């Protein structure tokens, strides 16, 4: 399966994961959408990837998983992403999505471990995004 295919699957898995975390307690659709969009944007996913790779708090990746990240990051072409303000963030987001897609297909338990690592970062970020 190509890196872009893996990223496509990973995008769906990640967005469903994020959406499922914010539908309860029930909230207005507009507030739900605002919270979700802030967490599925490329810049936030790039921040997540940095936390995953962090030597202090990171999620320990296997050599295969690091290879998937590299393939995913390299899969992003420059021409179709001219509207992106930060191409590096988009590459990192695609790499993260490729990893999630790969794990979802190859090892659901490992995918769940990664999403479990990500979950507290969603909560802290969404707390910062709450309307006052």
Secondary structure, DSSP 8 states (H G I E B T S, - for coil): --HHHHHHHHHHHHHHHHHHHHSSS---HHHHHHHHHHHHSHHHHHHHHHHHH-TTT-----HHHHHHHHHHHHT--SGGGTT-S-HHHHHHHHHHHHHHHHHHHH-HHHHHHHHHHHHHHHHHHHHHH---
